[in-house]
Amino acid sequence: MRRPEGFDPSEGSDGASEPEEAARPSSLRDRLSAARPRRTRSEPDGAAETPDDTSTGPVALPTGPGPVSGVASRLASGLSDVVSRRRASSTGQPEGAVSAPDAEEAPRAVTLRIEPEGGADEARRRAAEARRAARRASGERRRTERTEVRRFTRRSRHRRAAWVTAAAVALSLAASVGIAVFSPLLSLEQIEVEGTDRVDAASVQAAVSGQLGTPLARIDFSRITTELEQFPLIASYVTETAPPHTLVIRVTERQPIATVPSGDGFDLVDPAGIVVQHLDARQEGVPLVDVGGASLDDTAFRSTAEVLLALPQALRATVDSATASTADDVTLSLTTGERVVWGSADHSAEKAQVLSGLVADQARRDPAASVEFDVSAPDNGIIRTR
């Protein structure tokens, strides 16, 4: 580049470089010293300032043109540096941090959260899950509380339940007894008689009909006993109430064990000697008993009746007659023609077993022979030929 004529670089550089270098202090103190105007002798002593004094207050600067304007700019920059350093020291900032000259406050950090698409739905879903979890926790807490309450009140609840149950049972029993005893809902309206053959069932019903209309629990059974005693053919009876309105009488009739001649006919008598029935002719299947004119209360008849009762039903059906002059002289006659010497009624069960064996043995050897079986000694049965 061509320089203009008359241009001397040394002049410009010598004259202007010194003020420029002088105007760039190496430190803050040099800057302040350079910016502070020099005192004249006419200024008072009190207005003098030492180079060590620093101030952060306002400084009056000349407004006129010339070198003072550059000094004022540098002074303002230095003051801004001082203020920034003092703020940094008071707020804990590092020593080397210097605020911008025009900034009054440090910029505040602002955090922005950018939610992805669908963030509102996710938030609603999480809120719903939180509500469900809260409801579950609340329900679990209530269940736990109820469990604890039941655990601590178990004994009292059991005791209360026992008392309530006992009271309910007692009330039920009382009500049942009251209805059964006093209520006409369970009164006697029908009488049934069972087990009769020779006894007239209608006569039995008529005999106990006085109990009709009485509550089943208040039936007078002793009165029924008295009314049934007029039936000699009834050996025993059993009564049973069948609610709501029925009384059942089960009768056991007297069974004839022997036939006894009586006047112009025959009497069927039971083992007690009570006449069950009077017949004009002898009834087949019932042994004819001859006790030599003794009464039915005599020991001879009782011994004979006991012997007949000891025989098995199949063997008793083969007995045609029985005679006994005394209680120790019982003799049986079979329909097949054999005789049986029995003796007394002692050990009748053993004698019956021995007789069954002898009859079976004779039937195998010679059924047509006329024999006599002697079982008076049950341990030594004898078969004699007649």
Helices and strands as residue ranges (DSSP letters): H 9-22, H 28-35, G 45-47, H 67-91, H 119-152, H 154-182, G 184-186, E 190-194, H 201-207, G 209-211, G 216-218, H 221-228, E 234-242, E 246-253, E 258-262, E 265-269, E 275-279, E 288-290, H 299-310, H 313-316, E 319-324, E 330-334, E 339-343, H 348-365, E 371-374, E 382-385
